[in-house]
Amino acid sequence: MSEFKKRKEYSNVLTNYFNDFLYENKISYFESGYEFYKSNEDALEKIKFKNDVTSKFIRYYPDYTIVGKNKCILIDAKNSSGIEKECYDNYKLLESSCNVNLLLLLKNKKLCKLKDLKFNKLNAFDVKSNMIIPIENEFFRSPRLLNDNDYQNYMKIYKGTTSGCSFAFIDFINTKFYELNVLNKL
């Protein structure tokens, strides 16, 4: 099984838990992330490799739209310890440009606001690859900024367990979290 399929299955654990919570609490929602789109597989596969703003907006659009009595809110489920920089940047763009309400559902099965999300400060030295990896904005490890040869070596060492995208590790100790039941008050 590919690493992507393994990550997808692991992600399903969190989304199934969340779906059950929404159903049990009679919270109205729809799945709004692009992976839920009903379309031909060719388009879904091609958009993964597009780098224009519109493609990133679609690719990183949050997984859920919660429809409350008074307002709607977007929620993206992240069942990992890290977050890709492009994904995080898209969330920031949605909040600042579109003024949307957005929360993250993280692997601890709690919600957090983007403004409350904290990251671990990373050391540039990556132990597994034995390489110095460029760091962007203090928190985002960015292997694609390596020269081509080093990047290829990095990817070989990680053998498909990473996309090679810039990412940051979430600080689960200092991030402010909210219980799922706050969604009952929307």
Phi, psi and omega in degrees: 000137181290157179297324179298316180295323177297316179296323180295316178297318178297320177297324180298331177300313180291314182293324176295318177301314181293317177302317178298317178300313181298317180296311182297330181262008178053043179266126181285136181200165165218153179280121189243354178292155186296336178293347179265354182297142175266103184204179177282147184298331181301314181294317180296322179290318182293323185293338179301334187252007179271141183245009178284161185301318181296317179297318178295321178302314180291314185296323183255017178293138184303151186292328187231145167243115180266130181250101180268180178295322186252337182198169174253157178216146177262141178225132174246132181268129180230100181264054179213176180270351184229175178218138178289143181299316181297323178295311179300315179299323178294319177300315180298320179295317178300316180292314186281317184277322184258350180056042180269159174269122184223134175233156173251136171259116185255174188298343176277007177065033176232162181259154171213151174277151179302320181293339180265354182287127179244151180241152173284136175285126186265147169277138181293338181280123177261115186297314185299316182271347183059039183230156170271119182255130179303142179246129176254141175050037177072335190237338189262112175286129190232080182298333181290351176273356174291160173294162187306315182296313180296321179297316179298319177296317178302313181294324177295318180297319181276353171041052175080004179274358177221152178276344184086000180287159173294136182211160176231149176270134181284136176271098183285349179275317186260356175283138177276127182244158177233142176290154181300332184294350174297339180290340178290346184260004182290000000 
